[in-house]
Amino acid sequence: MSVSKEEVQYVAGLAKLHLSEDEISILSRDMNAILGYMERLNNLDTSTVEPLEHVIELGKTYRPDQAQEPLAHEKALENAPDADSDYFRVPKVIE
């Protein structure tokens, strides 16, 4: 499979990119090189390779789920850019 200059122009149009003829030629060549490399990878025998989620083993990344005291109301409002004594104030979004 190869990418034509017309296909590069079409995709550039979808992305609203304005490309010169030189850029289109370069992108077409680069995309074809990438597809050629992918074809080489598709021809590799991977029948003995076990599927992986990650290339390294990851340990447990979650903290224990333990009940804690809730954040105090005053502490929650302490760094709010705009608050009254009970609530966060936000700009009105509904007319």
N, C-alpha and C positions, 0 to 999 in steps of 0.2 A: 504494500500500500504506500502511496506517495501523496504528498500534499502539493496541490497545484497553486500557482499564484492567484488564481481566481478564488480558491478556497481561503487563502490567507486574506484576500481583500474582503470576502464575505464575513469572516470572523472579525476582522478589524472593524467592519461596518457595524456589526452587532455590539461591539465594545465601544462604538463611537470614537474610534481612533482614526486619525488622518495620517496615512503612511505614504512616504515617497516610494517611487519605483525601486530605488536601491534598498530601502528597508523591507519592502515586500520580498525582494529576491533573497535578502539575507535571512529573513524569517522563514521563508519556504525551505531554504537549504538547511537551516538549523532544525526545523521541525522534521524534515526528512531524516536527518542524522539521528534525532531522538527516536523516531519510529524504527529506524534500522537497528539501533541498539536494543530497543524493546523486542524486536524480532529475534535477535541473538539470544536474549534472555528466555524467550518462549521456547527456544530449541534446546535449552539445558534440561538434563534429566534431574528432576527434583523428587523422584519417587522415594528416595531414602531420607528426605529432609522432613523433619517433624514441623508442623505449623506452629508458629510462635505469635504471641501477642506483643512481646517485647524482646529485644535482643539480649537483655540482661534480666536476671531475676529481680523482681521487685518484692520487697517485704510488705508487711501489713502497713498501710498508709493511713488508717483511721485511728482516731483516739478512742478510748473506751467510752461508751455511752453511759454517762453518770449524771444523775440529777445534781444541779447546782442552784445556788440562790439566783433569782432573777436580777437583772440590772435595775438599780434604783431609778425611779422616775426622774429625779433631779439630775442624776448622772447621765441618763439618756438624752436629756435636753441640754446638757451643759455645752456641747459644741455645735448646737444647731445654729445656722445662720440667722434664723428668725423663729422665735418661739414665744408663746405667752406662758403662763404658769402651768398649763396643763397639756398643751398640744404643740406640735410642729406647725409652723405657718408656711404654706406653699402658695405660689401664684394660682389665682383662679383659672381653671381650665374649662369650665362649663359655664356657658352664658345663661 
